[in-house]
Amino acid sequence: MKILVIGGAGYIGAHVVHAAQAAGHECVVVDNFSTGIKQRIEAEVVELDIAAPDAGEKLTKLLSSQKFDSVIHLAARKQVGESVEIPERYFLDNIGGMANLLLAMRETNHDSLVFSSSAATYGMPDAKQVKEDDPTSPINPYGQTKLIGEWMVQNAANWGLRGVSLRYFNVAGTGKVGMGDTAALNLIPIAIGQLRRGEVPKVFGDDYQTPDGSCIRDYVHVSDLAQAHIAAVDYLERSDRPFDTFNVGTGQGASVFEVLNALRAASGQDFEIEVTKRRAGDPPRLVANVDRIAQTLGFKTKHSLADIVDSAWNL
Ligand code: WQD
């Protein structure tokens, strides 16, 4: 298949491009290179900001010049804190970019889309494992833009789009040398950065109602996540359903202390840990129920927490 990967030079996007190419697909990448890195990929690259005023026209031109079997859309701003500071940027870029893309797809008869959504759409769920049909109640503008993005995909069924939204849980790890997460905005890259600078990793609160008191998350290896996109593209080829949402996680939770212990093992360093106060807006527990993606796409993760942390440390 020929796949257009928007945001394909980013940390997750580049892993998707590699997985797609390894599965025999041809990829064309669109990226604005705000955080993307060209060296992560070997593919035809079109430099384009999908949220820019002239993006609609440019996307329509690109999609008329080549026919794609599917589009994977990962280009978005993704920093929760920044989204609270400048929500307008998030709505303009994440929602505006999506609107431009959907209009161009509609105009050029491209009807297959995989959209990067997020577990941030759930907000602060109570369930031990959160299911796709559980209530969505995002607690920050970032999560709101992802939920609105899902609605936009869903609405496009009116003109014949078939869409899949993948709700990513906590993505981490590295698939290949040079493809690591350079942003250092999440627990594992933050802690690795601190260790490398000789600083002490921090646990944001140990007084939650969880077995060891720290927050529990579902860490999914970026290479597994990339495979989920390939499974979604294959599914869209054979399905005639207008819209599906899938959690992408492992179904297993790990606490902050467990992650830092895995990092002790990976690094061979028995480092100190500092417990600080809670960070605002952290759900105590956010773990995926993965039954739907297993049953419908036949997708299951292969990598353990140790693989995730080892690869993030070593590659
Ligand atoms: C994980 C756990 C922290 C840093 C965020 C977004 C989500 C998604 C993924 C997308 C939490 C704790 C962290 C540290 C710590 N975004 N922590 N010390 O908040 O679960 O999810 O990233 O693109 O929408 O909200 O991820 O990695 O920030 O935190 O104790 O130095 O680690 O409190 O419990 P989070 P995270």
Boltz pocket constraint, residues with backbone or C-beta under 6 A from the ligand:
constraints:
  - pocket:
      binder: B
      contacts: [[A, 78], [A, 80], [A, 118], [A, 119], [A, 120], [A, 168], [A, 169], [A, 170], [A, 171], [A, 185], [A, 186], [A, 187], [A, 188], [A, 190], [A, 191], [A, 201], [A, 202], [A, 203], [A, 204], [A, 205], [A, 215], [A, 216], [A, 217], [A, 256], [A, 279], [A, 282], [A, 283]]
      max_distance: 6.0
